[in-house]
Amino acid sequence: MERPRKRPARRTRPRAPRRPKPVTAPRPTPAERRLLSLAREIARLPLAAALETLAAAWAPGGPLLHDVAEAWIRGRSNKTAALALAWAREQVRLSLQEIIEAMPRNKRGRIEAMPDTLAWVLLAGCEAIAHEPPSAVADRVRALLELSGHAAPTD
């Protein structure tokens, strides 16, 4: 019985190294730009002024609400876009958190919470203002200022 012959090994030419495709970062959306600008703006302010600035940015019918809603809808089918929007929003929350951390504990308001939690609650309250009727905005801002300990409660 004859053994099958082994085929001689093929010599392959070394491949030329592939040129890597240039990686381009996606351009930030208007919502990301607005949120990052807002984070930079409030970072220099005291908490009461930062809350008023956030409330004004999230005013009903404002451009920030429109841009964020549009970016959120686009991001539902694009993980990169969704992460970029979430990251930009997180920068706003972190700016608030840094303001709160710089304050003495007894000036942090009625909520006994860690600074990151308090920043999250205050940011959520400001974002919710976008869905309020325009006539209720001043009352909601006052409530947020009371929660943060920066407005005298009304009797």
C-alpha positions in Angstrom: 0.0 0.0 0.0 1.4 3.2 -1.1 1.3 6.3 1.1 -0.3 9.4 -0.3 2.3 11.9 -1.1 2.4 15.1 0.8 1.9 18.1 -1.2 4.7 20.5 -1.2 4.0 23.5 1.0 3.0 26.5 -1.0 5.1 29.4 -0.6 3.1 32.5 -0.1 4.4 35.9 -0.7 4.4 38.1 2.3 1.5 40.5 2.2 2.1 44.1 2.1 1.1 45.7 5.3 -2.3 47.2 5.2 -2.6 50.9 5.6 -4.9 51.6 8.6 -8.0 53.4 7.7 -8.0 56.9 9.2 -10.3 57.1 12.2 -12.4 60.1 12.3 -14.3 61.2 15.4 -17.9 62.0 14.8 -18.7 65.6 15.0 -20.6 66.7 18.1 -24.3 67.3 17.7 -25.8 70.7 18.6 -27.1 69.1 21.8 -23.7 67.9 22.8 -22.2 71.3 22.1 -24.9 73.1 24.1 -24.6 70.7 27.0 -20.8 71.0 27.2 -21.1 74.8 26.9 -23.6 74.7 29.8 -21.3 72.5 31.9 -18.4 75.0 31.4 -20.7 78.0 32.1 -22.2 76.7 35.4 -18.8 75.5 36.7 -17.9 79.1 37.6 -21.1 79.9 39.3 -22.5 79.5 42.9 -25.2 76.8 43.2 -28.2 79.2 43.1 -27.0 80.9 39.9 -26.1 77.5 38.4 -29.6 76.3 39.0 -31.2 79.4 37.6 -28.9 79.0 34.5 -29.9 75.4 34.1 -33.6 76.2 34.5 -33.3 78.9 31.9 -31.5 76.6 29.5 -34.2 73.9 29.9 -37.1 76.4 29.6 -40.1 75.1 27.7 -39.7 75.4 24.0 -36.0 76.3 24.3 -33.4 75.2 21.8 -31.7 72.9 24.2 -34.8 70.8 24.6 -35.3 70.5 20.9 -31.6 69.6 20.3 -31.5 67.0 23.0 -34.7 65.4 21.9 -33.5 65.2 18.3 -30.1 63.8 19.4 -31.9 61.3 21.7 -34.1 60.0 18.8 -31.0 59.7 16.5 -29.1 57.9 19.3 -31.7 55.2 19.6 -30.2 53.4 16.6 -26.6 54.5 17.1 -24.7 53.5 20.3 -21.9 56.0 19.7 -24.3 58.9 19.4 -26.2 57.8 22.5 -23.0 57.5 24.5 -21.8 60.9 23.3 -25.1 62.5 24.4 -25.0 60.8 27.8 -21.4 61.8 28.3 -22.2 65.5 27.6 -25.1 65.3 30.0 -22.9 63.7 32.6 -20.5 66.7 32.3 -23.3 69.0 33.4 -24.1 66.8 36.4 -20.4 66.6 37.3 -20.2 70.4 37.2 -23.1 70.6 39.6 -21.5 68.0 41.8 -18.3 69.9 42.0 -20.2 73.1 43.0 -22.0 71.1 45.8 -18.8 69.4 47.0 -17.2 72.8 47.4 -20.0 74.0 49.7 -20.0 73.4 53.4 -22.3 70.5 54.4 -24.7 72.7 56.4 -25.3 74.8 53.2 -26.2 71.9 51.0 -30.0 72.1 51.5 -32.7 69.9 52.8 -31.7 66.7 51.1 -29.3 64.6 53.1 -27.6 62.9 50.3 -24.2 62.5 48.8 -23.1 65.3 46.4 -23.4 63.1 43.3 -27.0 62.1 44.2 -28.0 65.7 45.0 -26.5 66.9 41.7 -28.5 64.2 39.9 -31.7 65.2 41.6 -31.2 68.9 40.9 -30.3 68.3 37.2 -33.4 66.0 36.8 -35.5 68.8 38.3 -34.1 71.3 35.9 -34.6 69.0 32.9 -38.2 68.4 34.0 -38.9 72.2 33.7 -38.9 71.7 30.0 -42.2 69.8 30.3 -43.9 72.3 32.6 -46.2 75.0 31.4 -44.4 78.3 31.2 -46.5 79.7 34.0 -45.2 77.1 36.4 -41.5 77.6 35.7 -40.8 80.2 38.3 -42.5 78.0 41.0 -40.4 75.0 40.0 -37.2 77.0 40.1 -38.1 78.3 43.5 -38.8 74.7 44.7 -35.3 73.6 43.4 -33.7 76.5 45.2 -35.5 75.6 48.4 -34.4 72.0 48.1 -30.8 73.1 47.6 -31.1 75.5 50.6 -30.8 78.7 48.6 -34.2 80.1 48.9 -36.4 81.0 51.8 -39.4 78.7 52.0 -42.7 80.5 51.6 -45.3 80.1 54.3 
